[in-house]
Amino acid sequence: MGCDIVTVSTDTQFVHLAWRNGEKELAKVQYPMASDPTGKVSRMFGVYNEDNGLDLRGTFIINPEGVLMNAELNWYNIGRNIDELLRKFKANIYVSRKTNEVCPSKWKDDGDKTLVNPGAKMVGKVHEALAG
Amino acid sequence: MSECCGGLKLGQKVPMFELDTYEPTKGDFGKFRLEDQIKNKRWTILFFYPADFTFV
């Protein structure tokens, strides 16, 4: 199942070009760098800061049907953890394929323990379900 | 809070939108359209950040 990562800031696409080609830390960046100078899309996602015209650190996962599945929002001074983003993305893929399973907090990748058919019988017995 | 994101809710269909892009693989400008993602059955991760040429 394919996924596209797109970064977005209120800088223009020209600034993205200059930054991508000037900053060696970005040499491996292959994904599209999107531009939202009017803040129209940023406002829709609730990340636009009216006071300074800069987007907050927001990450959104949208499924192939166009439904918003996850949102993470940080203030400017804390970066987002990419391992966690990958974990959530993989979990989304997994549960979209296995609709009778859910990924608990320790789930990191295919093969890790999931809860299968959570329902009345599992209520109050999650410990046993995870151990079994 | 049922809303965490301005106008959007989790589980909601995201309204179609389009953004101008710079695409490093092509070395050229392009367009990102959510409509194309859906047409091509692709997942999308949108990663918003404050500004180019800054640090975190």
Backbone of each chain as ProteinMPNN parsed JSONL, in Angstrom:
{"seq_chain_A": "MGCDIVTVSTDTQFVHLAWRNGEKELAKVQYPMASDPTGKVSRMFGVYNEDNGLDLRGTFIINPEGVLMNAELNWYNIGRNIDELLRKFKANIYVSRKTNEVCPSKWKDDGDKTLVNPGAKMVGKVHEALAG", "coords_chain_A": {"N_chain_A": [[0.849, -1.196, 0.0], [0.629, 2.13, -0.925], [2.253, 5.137, 0.157], [2.386, 8.651, 0.503], [4.506, 11.186, 1.54], [4.206, 14.531, 2.43], [5.587, 17.647, 2.968], [4.657, 20.718, 4.56], [4.735, 24.225, 4.666], [4.342, 27.769, 5.349], [6.032, 29.0, 3.668], [6.988, 29.983, 0.304], [7.078, 27.987, -2.759], [9.428, 28.578, -3.95], [11.194, 29.313, -1.965], [11.348, 26.84, -0.742], [12.721, 25.411, -2.712], [15.205, 26.73, -2.686], [16.042, 26.209, -0.068], [16.105, 23.421, 0.073], [18.059, 22.811, -1.764], [20.248, 24.135, -0.795], [20.786, 23.425, 1.882], [22.656, 21.043, 3.445], [21.79, 19.087, 5.192], [19.376, 18.361, 4.171], [19.83, 16.869, 1.965], [18.963, 14.289, 1.36], [16.285, 14.48, 1.006], [13.402, 13.578, -0.677], [10.754, 13.962, -0.963], [7.712, 15.737, -1.912], [7.627, 19.253, -1.314], [5.398, 21.264, 0.044], [3.587, 24.373, -0.383], [2.016, 26.92, 1.411], [1.205, 29.784, 1.4], [-0.929, 31.559, 1.873], [-2.115, 30.421, 3.962], [-4.413, 28.966, 3.787], [-4.939, 26.136, 3.59], [-3.596, 25.341, 5.859], [-5.094, 26.586, 7.86], [-7.428, 25.138, 7.635], [-6.634, 22.704, 8.675], [-6.136, 23.509, 11.192], [-3.612, 24.414, 12.053], [-2.559, 26.875, 11.592], [-1.019, 29.818, 12.738], [-2.33, 32.754, 13.637], [-1.063, 34.929, 14.751], [1.652, 35.001, 13.957], [1.83, 34.009, 11.397], [2.94, 31.551, 10.89], [3.092, 27.996, 10.601], [2.051, 25.624, 13.069], [3.617, 22.689, 14.546], [2.334, 20.229, 13.06], [1.104, 16.99, 12.332], [-0.563, 14.92, 10.045], [-2.415, 12.042, 9.273], [-3.84, 10.703, 6.464], [-6.181, 8.516, 5.07], [-6.442, 6.215, 2.155], [-9.05, 6.644, 1.302], [-9.487, 9.23, 1.83], [-10.046, 9.953, 4.421], [-9.478, 11.466, 7.58], [-7.242, 10.08, 9.772], [-5.373, 10.269, 11.867], [-3.963, 12.712, 14.109], [-1.391, 14.891, 15.109], [-0.123, 17.33, 17.241], [2.181, 19.811, 17.965], [3.735, 22.415, 19.935], [6.014, 25.077, 18.881], [8.611, 24.545, 19.892], [9.165, 21.857, 20.274], [10.206, 19.004, 18.662], [8.847, 16.511, 16.41], [8.672, 12.97, 16.796], [10.053, 10.768, 14.578], [10.137, 7.994, 14.493], [7.905, 7.341, 15.984], [5.915, 8.347, 14.359], [6.178, 6.685, 12.121], [5.524, 4.292, 13.367], [2.805, 4.712, 14.004], [1.815, 5.02, 11.449], [2.321, 2.485, 10.299], [0.722, 0.982, 12.004], [-1.802, 1.92, 11.297], [-1.966, 0.902, 8.679], [-1.895, -1.815, 9.256], [-4.261, -2.273, 10.846], [-6.128, -1.561, 9.004], [-6.071, -3.619, 7.289], [-6.515, -5.835, 8.898], [-9.322, -6.029, 10.191], [-10.514, -6.965, 12.479], [-8.774, -6.696, 14.508], [-6.865, -4.873, 16.98], [-4.26, -2.476, 17.618], [-2.251, -2.478, 20.401], [-0.624, -0.346, 22.948], [2.081, -1.089, 23.033], [2.628, -2.066, 20.592], [4.636, -2.236, 17.727], [5.301, -3.102, 15.225], [4.493, -5.221, 12.389], [3.718, -8.477, 13.447], [4.024, -8.052, 16.119], [2.272, -8.264, 19.284], [-1.251, -8.225, 19.068], [-4.636, -7.199, 19.893], [-7.191, -9.405, 19.474], [-10.371, -9.491, 18.008], [-11.642, -7.729, 20.032], [-13.99, -7.535, 22.629], [-16.987, -8.245, 24.487], [-16.073, -10.434, 25.995], [-13.479, -9.814, 26.525], [-13.424, -7.736, 28.229], [-12.067, -6.31, 31.091], [-10.163, -8.23, 31.028], [-7.821, -7.757, 29.695], [-5.139, -7.972, 30.262], [-4.697, -10.747, 30.37], [-5.322, -11.317, 27.741], [-3.28, -10.056, 26.364], [-1.118, -11.458, 27.291], [-1.523, -14.037, 26.501]], "CA_chain_A": [[0.0, 0.0, 0.0], [1.543, 3.253, -1.094], [2.083, 6.317, 0.992], [3.156, 9.831, 0.116], [4.751, 12.187, 2.577], [4.295, 15.882, 1.883], [5.785, 18.634, 4.014], [3.962, 21.97, 4.254], [4.919, 25.408, 5.499], [3.794, 28.925, 4.633], [7.012, 29.493, 2.69], [6.644, 29.696, -1.09], [7.812, 26.855, -3.334], [10.762, 29.075, -4.338], [12.024, 29.19, -0.764], [11.597, 25.404, -0.564], [13.779, 25.038, -3.66], [16.476, 27.271, -2.197], [16.429, 25.527, 1.166], [16.386, 22.014, -0.227], [19.309, 22.695, -2.521], [21.363, 24.753, -0.081], [21.041, 22.831, 3.202], [23.142, 19.673, 3.25], [20.973, 18.169, 5.996], [18.196, 17.97, 3.403], [20.265, 16.268, 0.699], [18.251, 13.053, 1.053], [14.842, 14.726, 0.903], [12.853, 13.31, -2.004], [9.305, 14.144, -0.964], [7.285, 17.088, -2.307], [7.589, 20.263, -0.261], [4.26, 22.078, -0.375], [3.624, 25.765, 0.005], [0.68, 27.411, 1.763], [1.487, 31.139, 1.873], [-2.114, 32.262, 2.377], [-2.564, 29.721, 5.163], [-5.774, 28.435, 3.595], [-4.995, 24.713, 3.973], [-3.132, 25.267, 7.247], [-6.23, 26.934, 8.723], [-8.375, 24.015, 7.584], [-6.132, 21.687, 9.591], [-6.0, 24.078, 12.532], [-2.216, 24.614, 12.451], [-2.087, 28.219, 11.256], [-0.949, 30.75, 13.86], [-2.678, 34.089, 13.116], [-0.169, 35.955, 15.303], [2.946, 35.118, 13.273], [1.779, 33.499, 10.018], [3.722, 30.317, 10.765], [2.346, 26.805, 11.001], [2.488, 24.798, 14.199], [4.165, 21.392, 14.124], [1.211, 19.307, 12.997], [1.213, 15.869, 11.397], [-1.889, 14.336, 9.823], [-2.414, 10.851, 8.422], [-5.102, 10.604, 5.719], [-6.19, 7.209, 4.416], [-6.682, 6.314, 0.716], [-10.412, 7.126, 1.04], [-9.542, 10.656, 2.14], [-10.506, 10.172, 5.793], [-8.418, 11.806, 8.521], [-7.145, 8.995, 10.755], [-4.531, 10.655, 13.005], [-3.471, 14.078, 14.166], [-0.461, 15.183, 16.205], [0.105, 18.771, 17.213], [3.16, 20.278, 18.948], [4.173, 23.815, 19.887], [7.204, 25.236, 18.026], [9.915, 24.202, 20.454], [9.368, 20.417, 20.427], [10.107, 18.295, 17.393], [8.081, 15.269, 16.411], [9.513, 11.786, 16.693], [9.739, 10.112, 13.313], [9.85, 6.57, 14.764], [6.513, 7.262, 16.431], [5.089, 8.583, 13.175], [6.218, 5.436, 11.349], [4.77, 3.291, 14.126], [1.374, 4.98, 13.823], [1.468, 4.763, 10.063], [2.274, 1.026, 10.134], [-0.455, 0.499, 12.734], [-2.946, 2.238, 10.445], [-1.998, -0.067, 7.575], [-2.217, -3.131, 9.826], [-5.668, -2.404, 11.245], [-7.007, -1.437, 7.837], [-6.11, -4.95, 6.684], [-7.067, -6.802, 9.86], [-10.319, -5.168, 10.804], [-10.96, -7.497, 13.762], [-7.684, -6.582, 15.471], [-6.429, -3.507, 17.323], [-2.848, -2.412, 18.004], [-2.086, -1.873, 21.723], [0.394, 0.7, 23.039], [3.44, -1.594, 22.807], [2.745, -2.554, 19.216], [5.544, -1.396, 16.933], [5.44, -3.542, 13.84], [3.878, -6.514, 12.045], [4.273, -9.577, 14.239], [3.851, -7.759, 17.539], [0.994, -8.727, 19.825], [-2.419, -7.367, 18.915], [-5.832, -7.726, 20.556], [-8.025, -9.925, 18.401], [-11.817, -9.486, 18.327], [-11.967, -7.2, 21.36], [-15.446, -7.516, 22.803], [-17.465, -8.436, 25.859], [-15.286, -11.449, 26.731], [-12.161, -9.285, 26.853], [-13.577, -6.647, 29.198], [-11.443, -6.654, 32.363], [-9.212, -9.356, 30.867], [-6.864, -7.363, 28.659], [-3.834, -8.515, 30.679], [-4.651, -12.146, 29.902], [-5.357, -11.324, 26.273], [-1.954, -9.679, 25.864], [-0.141, -12.458, 27.694], [-1.868, -15.348, 25.89]], "C_chain_A": [[0.875, 1.232, 0.0], [1.215, 4.415, -0.193], [2.921, 7.452, 0.459], [3.279, 10.774, 1.297], [4.87, 13.522, 1.887], [4.527, 16.832, 3.048], [5.094, 19.928, 3.58], [4.411, 23.061, 5.205], [4.322, 26.577, 4.719], [4.838, 29.582, 3.729], [6.533, 29.182, 1.276], [7.477, 28.524, -1.599], [9.22, 27.274, -3.74], [11.716, 28.98, -3.16], [12.341, 27.719, -0.501], [12.741, 24.954, -1.459], [15.136, 25.478, -3.121], [16.967, 26.515, -0.971], [16.864, 24.098, 0.894], [17.751, 21.881, -0.895], [20.51, 23.304, -1.814], [21.771, 24.018, 1.194], [21.412, 21.358, 3.055], [22.355, 18.653, 4.056], [19.77, 17.647, 5.216], [18.538, 17.216, 2.13], [19.47, 15.022, 0.339], [16.754, 13.254, 0.86], [14.356, 14.519, -0.524], [11.373, 13.642, -2.089], [8.942, 15.551, -1.411], [7.229, 18.016, -1.103], [6.525, 21.276, -0.662], [4.272, 23.449, 0.281], [2.21, 26.269, 0.281], [0.777, 28.86, 2.253], [0.263, 31.896, 2.386], [-2.637, 31.597, 3.648], [-3.905, 29.031, 5.014], [-5.885, 26.972, 4.046], [-4.577, 24.545, 5.426], [-4.266, 25.589, 8.218], [-7.214, 25.783, 8.773], [-7.953, 22.926, 8.565], [-5.901, 22.219, 11.004], [-4.566, 24.287, 12.991], [-1.721, 26.032, 12.2], [-2.124, 29.128, 12.469], [-1.174, 32.157, 13.319], [-1.703, 35.154, 13.595], [1.123, 36.102, 14.503], [2.968, 34.551, 11.856], [2.57, 32.221, 9.799], [2.891, 29.126, 11.229], [2.926, 26.183, 12.259], [3.011, 23.47, 13.664], [3.037, 20.358, 14.175], [1.444, 18.219, 11.97], [-0.142, 15.199, 11.278], [-1.763, 13.145, 8.891], [-3.798, 10.712, 7.798], [-5.096, 9.292, 4.959], [-6.549, 7.333, 2.928], [-8.116, 6.701, 0.343], [-10.567, 8.608, 1.368], [-10.03, 10.968, 3.54], [-9.319, 10.459, 6.706], [-8.376, 10.771, 9.648], [-6.358, 9.375, 12.003], [-4.159, 12.115, 12.926], [-2.502, 14.201, 15.34], [-0.113, 16.653, 16.106], [1.082, 19.162, 18.317], [3.362, 21.773, 18.82], [5.551, 23.874, 19.205], [8.48, 24.588, 18.561], [10.131, 22.713, 20.698], [9.173, 19.733, 19.08], [9.284, 17.029, 17.531], [9.023, 14.099, 16.192], [9.114, 10.988, 15.461], [9.461, 8.618, 13.507], [8.4, 6.399, 15.17], [5.568, 7.453, 15.246], [5.021, 7.317, 12.317], [5.416, 4.343, 12.035], [3.277, 3.481, 13.89], [0.951, 4.699, 12.389], [1.349, 3.254, 9.82], [1.051, 0.443, 10.829], [-1.721, 0.75, 11.92], [-3.09, 1.223, 9.318], [-2.466, -1.414, 8.11], [-3.707, -3.251, 10.129], [-6.611, -2.209, 10.066], [-7.103, -2.77, 7.108], [-6.775, -5.966, 7.598], [-8.105, -6.084, 10.705], [-10.856, -5.716, 12.122], [-9.855, -7.414, 14.814], [-7.409, -5.116, 15.773], [-4.981, -3.573, 17.806], [-2.696, -1.752, 19.368], [-0.853, -0.969, 21.771], [1.801, 0.189, 22.754], [3.652, -2.094, 21.375], [3.672, -1.632, 18.437], [5.549, -1.801, 15.471], [4.669, -4.848, 13.636], [4.534, -7.626, 12.839], [4.175, -9.309, 15.72], [2.434, -8.127, 17.972], [-0.118, -7.704, 19.58], [-3.552, -7.935, 19.764], [-6.796, -8.131, 19.451], [-9.479, -9.984, 18.861], [-12.121, -8.936, 19.719], [-13.479, -7.084, 21.504], [-15.771, -7.816, 24.252], [-16.575, -9.389, 26.66], [-13.941, -10.899, 27.182], [-12.228, -8.2, 27.92], [-13.015, -7.09, 30.538], [-10.414, -7.763, 32.253], [-8.16, -9.029, 29.812], [-5.484, -7.935, 28.976], [-3.665, -9.941, 30.168], [-4.592, -12.21, 28.387], [-3.983, -10.99, 25.709], [-0.917, -10.742, 26.182], [-0.306, -13.746, 26.907], [-1.265, -15.612, 24.53]], "O_chain_A": [[1.768, 1.364, 0.837], [0.062, 4.647, 0.17], [4.047, 7.24, 0.01], [2.298, 11.111, 1.959], [5.556, 13.643, 0.872], [3.759, 16.832, 4.011], [4.963, 20.202, 2.387], [4.464, 22.849, 6.417], [3.859, 26.416, 3.59], [4.562, 30.602, 3.098], [5.768, 28.241, 1.065], [8.45, 28.116, -0.965], [10.109, 26.431, -3.862], [12.883, 28.619, -3.314], [13.451, 27.379, -0.091], [13.623, 24.211, -1.029], [16.091, 24.702, -3.102], [18.155, 26.216, -0.847], [17.871, 23.63, 1.426], [18.501, 20.945, -0.617], [21.654, 23.032, -2.177], [22.949, 23.985, 1.549], [20.61, 20.538, 2.608], [22.255, 17.491, 3.664], [19.207, 16.609, 5.563], [17.663, 16.947, 1.307], [19.307, 14.713, -0.841], [16.032, 12.298, 0.579], [14.817, 15.177, -1.456], [10.794, 13.607, -3.175], [9.76, 16.465, -1.308], [6.833, 17.611, -0.01], [6.722, 22.055, -1.594], [4.872, 23.66, 1.335], [1.308, 26.064, -0.531], [0.462, 29.135, 3.411], [0.392, 32.775, 3.238], [-3.503, 32.146, 4.329], [-4.477, 28.561, 5.998], [-6.801, 26.61, 4.785], [-5.129, 23.711, 6.145], [-4.393, 24.956, 9.266], [-7.772, 25.482, 9.828], [-8.795, 22.299, 9.208], [-5.516, 21.47, 11.901], [-4.312, 24.335, 14.194], [-0.59, 26.363, 12.553], [-3.142, 29.206, 13.157], [-0.316, 32.7, 12.623], [-1.526, 36.174, 12.928], [1.643, 37.211, 14.379], [3.998, 34.6, 11.184], [2.842, 31.843, 8.659], [2.081, 29.247, 12.148], [4.136, 26.213, 12.484], [2.866, 23.165, 12.48], [2.819, 19.704, 15.194], [1.925, 18.486, 10.869], [-0.799, 14.936, 12.284], [-1.097, 13.215, 7.858], [-4.802, 10.617, 8.504], [-4.123, 8.977, 4.275], [-6.917, 8.416, 2.473], [-8.377, 7.051, -0.808], [-11.647, 9.175, 1.205], [-10.391, 12.108, 3.832], [-8.288, 9.792, 6.627], [-9.348, 10.605, 10.385], [-6.639, 8.864, 13.087], [-4.05, 12.692, 11.843], [-2.759, 13.683, 16.427], [0.159, 17.165, 15.02], [0.835, 18.873, 19.488], [3.186, 22.343, 17.743], [6.176, 22.838, 18.979], [9.327, 24.137, 17.789], [11.155, 22.325, 21.261], [8.127, 19.861, 18.443], [9.056, 16.538, 18.637], [10.034, 14.213, 15.498], [7.96, 10.581, 15.325], [8.652, 8.037, 12.784], [7.738, 5.444, 14.762], [4.537, 6.786, 15.154], [3.951, 6.927, 11.849], [4.717, 3.567, 11.384], [2.563, 2.518, 13.608], [-0.147, 4.197, 12.147], [0.385, 2.799, 9.205], [0.416, -0.477, 10.313], [-2.606, -0.104, 11.859], [-4.188, 0.744, 9.034], [-3.315, -2.074, 7.51], [-4.348, -4.218, 9.719], [-7.764, -2.639, 10.114], [-8.076, -3.033, 6.401], [-7.505, -6.846, 7.142], [-7.808, -5.595, 11.795], [-11.584, -5.013, 12.823], [-9.98, -7.995, 15.892], [-7.675, -4.234, 14.957], [-4.534, -4.592, 18.333], [-2.985, -0.562, 19.493], [-0.129, -0.834, 20.784], [2.641, 0.953, 22.28], [4.757, -2.497, 21.013], [3.526, -0.411, 18.473], [5.769, -0.975, 14.585], [4.249, -5.491, 14.598], [5.76, -7.713, 12.9], [4.235, -10.247, 16.515], [1.529, -8.28, 17.151], [0.034, -6.51, 19.838], [-3.433, -9.038, 20.297], [-7.171, -7.32, 18.605], [-9.781, -10.461, 19.955], [-12.788, -9.604, 20.509], [-14.161, -6.594, 20.604], [-14.928, -7.659, 25.136], [-16.348, -9.182, 27.852], [-13.324, -11.435, 28.103], [-11.198, -7.79, 28.455], [-13.424, -8.12, 31.074], [-9.85, -8.194, 33.259], [-7.669, -9.92, 29.118], [-4.748, -8.333, 28.073], [-2.629, -10.296, 29.606], [-3.898, -13.052, 27.818], [-3.562, -11.562, 24.704], [0.049, -10.916, 25.439], [0.666, -14.464, 26.673], [-1.495, -16.671, 23.947]]}, "seq_chain_B": "MSECCGGLKLGQKVPMFELDTYEPTKGDFGKFRLEDQIKNKRWTILFFYPADFTFV", "coords_chain_B": {"N_chain_B": [[-12.829, 17.131, 23.719], [-14.18, 17.169, 20.575], [-13.19, 18.147, 18.312], [-9.885, 18.596, 17.239], [-8.473, 19.918, 15.536], [-8.824, 22.671, 14.432], [-10.888, 23.022, 11.939], [-11.305, 20.358, 11.333], [-12.307, 16.957, 11.955], [-11.285, 13.853, 13.428], [-11.826, 10.888, 11.559], [-13.356, 12.071, 9.734], [-14.108, 12.934, 6.314], [-11.609, 14.527, 4.536], [-11.803, 17.771, 3.177], [-11.384, 18.413, -0.342], [-8.244, 19.589, -1.485], [-5.57, 21.656, -2.798], [-2.112, 22.164, -3.328], [0.708, 24.208, -4.173], [3.901, 22.917, -5.056], [7.449, 22.211, -4.42], [9.347, 19.864, -6.074], [11.778, 17.708, -5.298], [12.623, 15.346, -6.605], [12.079, 15.801, -9.227], [13.258, 18.182, -9.589], [11.755, 20.407, -9.959], [8.826, 22.568, -9.996], [5.537, 21.686, -8.82], [2.244, 20.276, -8.297], [0.348, 19.403, -5.481], [-2.385, 17.363, -5.014], [-5.12, 16.436, -3.115], [-7.152, 14.989, -4.204], [-5.915, 13.478, -6.226], [-4.449, 11.679, -4.724], [-6.459, 10.128, -3.614], [-7.649, 9.085, -5.878], [-5.532, 7.5, -6.763], [-5.374, 5.717, -4.739], [-3.706, 6.127, -2.435], [-2.03, 6.481, 0.706], [-1.663, 9.406, 2.709], [0.691, 11.452, 4.305], [0.692, 14.378, 5.953], [2.858, 16.884, 6.762], [3.233, 19.48, 8.683], [5.151, 22.446, 9.278], [6.926, 25.189, 10.88], [8.851, 27.042, 9.437], [11.101, 27.333, 6.657], [14.703, 27.204, 6.612], [15.046, 27.275, 9.371], [15.437, 25.571, 12.598], [14.741, 23.136, 14.197]], "CA_chain_B": [[-12.873, 17.907, 22.463], [-14.361, 16.317, 19.405], [-12.309, 18.73, 17.28], [-8.594, 19.003, 17.761], [-7.708, 20.502, 14.447], [-9.451, 23.803, 13.727], [-12.184, 22.645, 11.41], [-11.433, 18.959, 10.953], [-12.422, 15.95, 13.006], [-10.83, 12.519, 13.043], [-12.921, 10.086, 11.035], [-14.078, 12.888, 8.756], [-13.47, 13.062, 5.002], [-10.931, 15.816, 4.406], [-12.196, 18.474, 1.946], [-10.344, 18.414, -1.36], [-7.413, 20.79, -1.537], [-4.44, 21.611, -3.719], [-1.009, 23.028, -2.898], [1.895, 24.276, -5.03], [5.019, 22.219, -4.421], [8.726, 22.009, -5.077], [9.584, 18.421, -6.054], [13.215, 17.456, -5.459], [12.912, 14.258, -7.553], [12.016, 16.35, -10.592], [13.959, 19.464, -9.637], [10.826, 21.37, -10.567], [7.617, 22.847, -9.231], [4.413, 20.838, -9.184], [1.052, 20.502, -7.486], [-0.165, 18.286, -4.715], [-3.849, 17.394, -4.926], [-5.651, 15.313, -2.33], [-7.985, 14.221, -5.139], [-5.05, 12.501, -6.912], [-4.096, 10.641, -3.743], [-7.616, 9.227, -3.484], [-7.761, 8.4, -7.172], [-4.466, 6.5, -6.848], [-5.473, 4.875, -3.533], [-2.476, 6.284, -1.662], [-2.072, 7.141, 2.002], [-0.956, 10.687, 2.714], [1.098, 12.024, 5.588], [0.945, 15.814, 5.805], [3.772, 17.244, 7.847], [3.318, 20.939, 8.733], [6.219, 22.967, 10.115], [6.857, 26.657, 10.845], [9.555, 27.828, 8.414], [12.384, 26.903, 6.098], [15.899, 27.883, 7.13], [15.125, 27.288, 10.847], [16.389, 24.627, 13.184], [14.439, 21.912, 14.949]], "C_chain_B": [[-13.126, 16.962, 21.309], [-13.523, 16.855, 18.265], [-10.952, 18.958, 17.891], [-7.911, 19.891, 16.752], [-8.478, 21.607, 13.761], [-10.801, 23.392, 13.208], [-12.387, 21.152, 11.259], [-11.56, 18.037, 12.15], [-11.823, 14.646, 12.508], [-12.042, 11.718, 12.587], [-13.728, 10.821, 9.986], [-13.347, 12.856, 7.418], [-12.875, 14.46, 4.904], [-11.4, 16.497, 3.118], [-11.044, 18.489, 0.944], [-9.539, 19.702, -1.309], [-6.223, 20.537, -2.449], [-3.354, 22.542, -3.197], [0.087, 23.042, -3.95], [3.052, 23.601, -4.296], [6.329, 22.471, -5.153], [9.017, 20.521, -4.955], [11.041, 18.103, -6.334], [13.516, 16.352, -6.474], [12.877, 14.76, -8.984], [12.858, 17.61, -10.729], [13.063, 20.563, -10.187], [9.62, 21.587, -9.651], [6.492, 21.94, -9.699], [3.207, 21.203, -8.348], [0.734, 19.234, -6.718], [-1.671, 18.437, -4.642], [-4.323, 16.193, -4.136], [-6.485, 14.388, -3.217], [-7.167, 13.128, -5.856], [-4.687, 11.359, -5.971], [-5.224, 9.614, -3.655], [-7.802, 8.421, -4.759], [-6.742, 7.257, -7.263], [-4.401, 5.591, -5.629], [-4.201, 4.933, -2.684], [-2.774, 6.922, -0.308], [-1.292, 8.453, 1.878], [-0.56, 11.04, 4.134], [1.452, 13.475, 5.31], [1.723, 16.28, 7.011], [3.96, 18.761, 7.818], [4.457, 21.367, 9.647], [6.312, 24.472, 9.92], [7.557, 27.319, 9.651], [10.825, 27.156, 7.942], [13.51, 27.705, 6.746], [15.865, 28.087, 8.641], [15.578, 25.912, 11.306], [15.938, 23.274, 13.713], [14.504, 20.678, 14.047]], "O_chain_B": [[-12.345, 16.034, 21.093], [-13.176, 16.113, 17.346], [-10.878, 19.485, 19.001], [-6.906, 20.536, 17.05], [-8.766, 21.479, 12.572], [-11.777, 23.409, 13.958], [-13.519, 20.704, 11.075], [-11.001, 18.294, 13.216], [-11.847, 14.362, 11.31], [-13.134, 11.843, 13.141], [-14.67, 10.271, 9.415], [-12.121, 12.761, 7.379], [-13.555, 15.454, 5.158], [-11.398, 15.864, 2.063], [-9.877, 18.568, 1.327], [-10.096, 20.781, -1.111], [-5.909, 19.405, -2.817], [-3.664, 23.612, -2.673], [0.374, 22.011, -4.558], [3.169, 23.7, -3.074], [6.35, 22.879, -6.314], [8.946, 19.966, -3.858], [11.495, 18.213, -7.473], [14.55, 16.402, -7.141], [13.558, 14.22, -9.856], [13.141, 18.059, -11.84], [13.535, 21.523, -10.796], [9.432, 20.874, -8.665], [6.492, 21.478, -10.84], [3.139, 22.285, -7.764], [0.839, 18.128, -7.248], [-2.184, 19.49, -4.263], [-3.968, 15.057, -4.452], [-6.524, 13.175, -3.013], [-7.646, 12.014, -6.065], [-4.627, 10.202, -6.387], [-4.989, 8.406, -3.626], [-8.079, 7.222, -4.717], [-7.051, 6.181, -7.777], [-3.479, 4.787, -5.499], [-3.684, 3.898, -2.266], [-3.646, 7.781, -0.187], [-0.387, 8.584, 1.053], [-1.369, 10.943, 5.057], [2.37, 13.776, 4.548], [1.296, 16.093, 8.15], [4.749, 19.275, 7.026], [4.706, 20.732, 10.672], [5.836, 24.992, 8.911], [6.924, 28.082, 8.922], [11.531, 26.502, 8.71], [13.279, 28.753, 7.35], [16.561, 28.96, 9.16], [16.067, 25.137, 10.484], [16.725, 22.328, 13.672], [14.277, 19.561, 14.512]]}, "name": "protein", "num_of_chains": 2, "seq": "MGCDIVTVSTDTQFVHLAWRNGEKELAKVQYPMASDPTGKVSRMFGVYNEDNGLDLRGTFIINPEGVLMNAELNWYNIGRNIDELLRKFKANIYVSRKTNEVCPSKWKDDGDKTLVNPGAKMVGKVHEALAGMSECCGGLKLGQKVPMFELDTYEPTKGDFGKFRLEDQIKNKRWTILFFYPADFTFV"}
